[in-house]
């Protein structure tokens, strides 16, 4: 029973990390799925298979080698030389996604509360700074705490808009704008998106896997988290199709869906968005810092302050532009990791010496 509870806690923390700025605001889902119209549902199905497999294997890898950062898992997947190259590229883009999240918080504060984006970003940075001084178990607890509220909110805004659409299902393809997608190929963008998800989660998921008391917790927690995430992805995509015309004109499409129910609910969902962005920044920055420093050391704290200051400066590029640039490239890095996990799994199935 306790192992099952730990697996659920693991799942909520995992979900809390990967549903940050791009997912909770809807911008990422809009670009990779919804803009394909009805084909977006096929894309969600492809992403579901990829994400569930990669999440499970990543957590198992972290548990097997009791890792403290993503360095060892990448070396196990690609060898020392290639693994080191992937490691540094991965760390760079992981930090880039954290910057996107910080920029996303500025957009959320602006569209929700009328505050200047730079003020919203500073508020988030202070929250992240103090959270990253907590010990790892407390960080995991904090990350998982917001997830239940997200699940309830996504269910409400998605179902209400699905049953009261501004754009009916038969007209979705006319409203869809495929030029907003990364490549125009629904199946390729779905695979790329699964790479984004595993890219965002890989390092922290590996560390959580190592922190688990049993392999069952690591394996099952990752699967539970993947299932929760993908159900929400399906519902959010369907709900966004129902408001596609307006979603194409704003930075936070999910806020459009929430305000369609009632402005008060829009305000509540705005707070949830900001908390989820905070979740993802915490998860990514902890993993980034753990790769290059010993957690909670003097060097860790110096790197923490420096990375937050640099990240804040870079947010002035703009949220949507950062998503357009970083997400597809980071997705390709995640797909490369997914291929490594698949090859290792196949090798494991064909040898008596278990690799993963």
C-alpha positions in Angstrom: 0.0 0.0 0.0 2.8 2.4 0.9 4.6 1.6 -2.4 1.4 2.4 -4.3 1.1 5.8 -2.5 4.8 6.6 -3.2 4.2 5.7 -6.9 1.2 8.1 -7.0 3.3 10.8 -5.3 6.0 10.2 -7.9 3.4 10.4 -10.7 2.1 13.8 -9.5 5.6 15.2 -9.3 6.4 14.0 -12.8 3.2 15.4 -14.2 3.8 18.7 -12.4 7.1 19.1 -14.2 6.1 18.4 -17.7 2.9 20.5 -17.8 4.6 23.8 -17.4 4.4 26.9 -19.6 3.8 25.2 -23.0 1.2 22.7 -21.8 -0.7 24.7 -19.2 -0.9 27.8 -21.3 -1.9 25.8 -24.4 0.7 27.3 -26.7 2.8 24.1 -27.0 -0.3 22.0 -27.6 -1.6 24.5 -30.1 1.6 24.4 -32.2 2.3 20.7 -32.1 -1.3 19.2 -32.2 -4.4 21.5 -32.4 -3.2 23.4 -35.5 -3.5 20.1 -37.5 -7.3 20.1 -36.9 -8.8 16.6 -36.6 -5.5 15.0 -37.4 -4.4 16.3 -34.0 -6.1 13.3 -32.3 -3.9 10.9 -34.3 -0.9 12.9 -33.2 -1.9 12.6 -29.5 -2.2 8.8 -29.9 1.4 8.6 -31.4 2.7 10.9 -28.6 1.0 8.7 -26.0 2.8 5.6 -27.1 6.2 7.3 -27.2 5.8 9.2 -23.9 4.7 6.2 -21.9 7.5 4.0 -23.1 10.2 6.6 -22.6 9.0 7.7 -19.2 9.0 4.1 -17.8 12.5 3.4 -19.2 14.0 6.6 -17.9 12.8 6.0 -14.4 14.1 2.4 -14.5 17.5 3.6 -15.7 17.7 6.2 -12.9 16.8 3.5 -10.3 19.2 1.0 -11.8 22.3 3.2 -11.5 21.2 5.3 -8.5 22.0 8.6 -10.3 22.4 12.1 -9.0 22.1 13.9 -12.4 21.4 13.0 -16.1 25.2 12.5 -16.8 25.3 8.8 -16.0 22.1 7.8 -17.8 23.3 9.6 -21.0 26.7 7.8 -20.8 24.9 4.5 -20.4 22.8 5.2 -23.5 25.4 6.7 -25.8 28.8 5.8 -24.4 31.2 8.2 -22.7 32.3 10.3 -25.7 28.9 10.7 -27.5 27.1 10.7 -24.1 29.2 13.7 -23.0 28.4 15.6 -26.2 24.6 14.9 -25.8 24.9 15.7 -22.1 26.2 19.3 -22.7 23.7 19.9 -25.6 20.9 18.6 -23.4 21.9 20.7 -20.5 22.0 23.8 -22.7 18.5 23.3 -24.0 17.1 22.2 -20.6 18.2 25.6 -19.4 16.6 27.2 -22.5 13.3 25.6 -21.7 13.5 27.0 -18.1 13.9 30.4 -19.6 10.8 29.8 -21.7 8.9 29.0 -18.5 10.1 32.2 -16.9 9.0 34.2 -19.9 5.7 32.3 -19.8 5.1 33.5 -16.2 5.5 37.1 -17.4 2.9 36.5 -20.1 0.6 34.9 -17.6 0.8 37.8 -15.2 0.2 40.3 -18.0 -2.8 38.6 -19.6 -4.4 37.6 -16.3 -3.7 40.5 -14.0 -2.5 43.3 -16.2 0.9 43.4 -14.7 4.0 44.2 -16.7 5.7 40.9 -17.8 9.0 41.7 -16.1 7.2 42.0 -12.7 5.6 38.6 -13.1 9.0 37.0 -14.1 10.7 38.5 -11.0 8.0 37.2 -8.7 8.5 33.7 -10.1 12.3 33.9 -9.8 12.1 34.7 -6.1 9.7 31.7 -5.5 12.1 29.4 -7.5 15.1 30.6 -5.6 13.8 29.8 -2.2 12.3 26.5 -3.3 15.6 25.3 -4.7 17.2 25.8 -1.3 14.9 23.0 0.1 16.0 19.4 0.3 15.1 17.1 -2.6 12.2 15.2 -1.0 10.5 18.5 -0.1 11.0 19.7 -3.7 9.2 16.6 -5.0 6.4 17.1 -2.6 6.0 20.8 -3.7 6.0 19.8 -7.3 3.3 17.2 -6.9 1.0 19.4 -4.7 -0.3 21.5 -7.6 -1.1 18.6 -10.0 -4.5 17.6 -8.5 -5.8 21.1 -9.0 -4.5 21.1 -12.6 -6.3 17.8 -13.3 -9.6 19.2 -12.0 -9.2 22.5 -13.9 -8.3 20.9 -17.2 -11.3 18.5 -16.9 -13.6 21.5 -16.4 -12.4 23.8 -19.0 -12.0 21.1 -21.6 -15.4 19.4 -21.1 -17.3 22.7 -20.9 -15.8 23.9 -24.2 -16.2 20.5 -25.9 -19.9 20.5 -25.2 -20.3 24.2 -25.9 -18.0 24.8 -28.9 -17.5 28.1 -30.7 -16.0 26.0 -33.6 -18.0 22.9 -34.3 -16.1 19.7 -35.1 -17.1 19.7 -38.7 -15.5 23.1 -39.2 -12.3 22.5 -37.3 -10.2 21.8 -40.3 -11.2 25.1 -41.9 -10.1 27.0 -38.7 -6.9 25.0 -38.4 -3.7 26.8 -39.5 -1.0 24.3 -40.3 1.5 27.0 -40.9 1.7 27.4 -37.1 3.1 23.9 -36.7 6.9 23.1 -36.6 7.0 21.0 -39.8 3.5 20.5 -41.1 3.7 16.7 -40.6 1.3 15.7 -37.8 3.1 12.4 -37.1 6.6 13.9 -37.1 5.5 16.8 -34.8 3.8 14.3 -32.5 7.1 12.4 -32.2 9.0 15.6 -31.7 6.6 16.7 -29.0 7.2 13.4 -27.2 10.8 14.3 -27.4 10.1 17.6 -25.7 8.2 15.9 -22.9 11.0 13.4 -22.2 13.6 16.1 -22.7 11.9 18.2 -20.0 11.4 15.2 -17.7 14.5 13.1 -18.4 16.9 14.5 -15.9 14.5 15.0 -13.0 12.8 11.7 -13.8 16.1 9.9 -13.6 16.9 11.5 -10.2 13.4 10.6 -8.9 13.9 7.1 -10.1 17.1 6.8 -8.1 15.4 8.3 -5.1 12.6 5.7 -5.2 12.8 2.9 -2.6 11.9 0.2 -5.0 12.0 -0.3 -8.8 8.2 -0.8 -8.7 7.7 2.8 -7.5 10.0 4.2 -10.2 8.5 2.2 -13.0 4.8 2.5 -11.9 5.1 6.1 -10.9 6.4 7.1 -14.3 3.6 5.1 -16.1 0.9 6.7 -13.9 2.4 10.1 -14.5 2.5 9.5 -18.3 -1.1 8.4 -18.3 -2.3 11.4 -16.3 -0.4 13.7 -18.6 -1.7 12.1 -21.8 -5.4 12.1 -20.7 -5.0 15.8 -20.0 -3.3 16.3 -23.4 -6.2 14.6 -25.2 -8.9 16.7 -23.4 -7.0 20.0 -23.7 -6.5 19.4 -27.4 -10.2 18.7 -27.9 -11.2 21.7 -25.8 -8.9 24.0 -27.8 -10.3 22.8 -31.1 -13.6 24.1 -29.8 -12.2 27.7 -29.5 -9.6 27.5 -32.3 -10.3 30.8 -33.9 -9.6 32.8 -30.8 -6.9 30.5 -29.6 -4.9 31.4 -32.7 -4.8 35.0 -31.6 -3.5 34.8 -28.0 -0.4 33.7 -26.1 -2.4 31.8 -23.5 -5.1 29.7 -25.3 -6.2 27.8 -22.2 -7.0 31.1 -20.5 -9.5 31.8 -23.4 -11.1 28.4 -22.5 -11.3 29.2 -18.8 -12.7 32.7 -19.4 -15.4 31.2 -21.7 -16.8 29.6 -18.6 -16.6 32.6 -16.3 -14.0 35.4 -15.7 -13.6 34.2 -12.0 -12.7 30.8 -13.3 -10.3 32.4 -15.7 -8.5 34.1 -12.7 -8.3 30.8 -10.8 -6.9 29.0 -13.8 -4.4 31.9 -14.2 -3.0 31.1 -10.8 -2.8 27.4 -11.6 -0.9 28.3 -14.8 1.6 30.3 -12.8 2.1 27.6 -10.3 2.7 25.0 -13.0 5.2 27.2 -14.7 6.9 27.5 -11.3 6.9 23.7 -11.0 8.7 23.2 -14.3 11.3 25.9 -13.7 12.1 24.3 -10.3 12.4 20.8 -11.9 14.5 21.9 -14.8 16.8 24.2 -12.8 17.4 21.6 -10.1 18.4 19.1 -12.7 20.6 21.6 -14.5 22.3 22.7 -11.3 22.7 19.1 -10.1 24.6 18.3 -13.3 27.3 20.9 -12.7 27.4 21.3 -9.0 26.9 19.4 -5.7 23.3 20.2 -4.6 23.2 22.8 -1.8 26.9 23.5 -1.9 28.3 27.1 -2.2 28.9 26.5 -5.9 25.3 25.4 -6.3 24.0 28.6 -4.7 26.3 30.8 -6.9 25.1 28.9 -10.0 21.5 29.2 -8.9 21.7 33.0 -8.6 23.6 33.4 -11.8 21.3 31.2 -13.8 18.2 33.0 -12.6 19.7 36.4 -13.4 20.8 35.4 -16.9 17.4 33.7 -17.5 15.5 36.8 -16.5 17.5 38.9 -19.0 16.8 36.4 -21.8 13.0 36.4 -21.2 12.8 39.8 -22.9 13.0 37.9 -26.2 9.3 37.0 -25.7 7.4 33.8 -24.7 5.9 32.7 -28.1 9.1 33.4 -30.0 11.1 31.3 -27.5 8.6 28.4 -27.8 8.9 28.6 -31.6 12.7 28.4 -31.4 13.6 26.1 -28.5 10.8 23.5 -28.5 11.4 21.8 -31.8 15.2 21.7 -31.4 14.8 20.4 -27.8 12.3 17.9 -29.1 14.9 16.5 -31.5 17.3 16.0 -28.6 14.6 14.2 -26.6 13.8 12.0 -29.6 17.5 11.1 -29.7 17.3 10.0 -26.1 14.1 8.1 -26.9 16.0 6.2 -29.6 18.7 5.4 -27.2 16.2 4.0 -24.7 14.5 2.0 -27.4 17.8 0.5 -28.6 18.8 -0.4 -25.0 15.4 -2.0 -24.4 15.7 -4.1 -27.6 19.2 -5.2 -26.6 17.9 -6.1 -23.1 15.2 -8.3 -24.6 17.8 -10.2 -26.7 20.4 -10.9 -24.0 20.6 -12.7 -20.7 22.5 -9.8 -19.2 20.0 -7.2 -18.2 21.0 -3.7 -19.2 17.9 -1.8 -18.1 
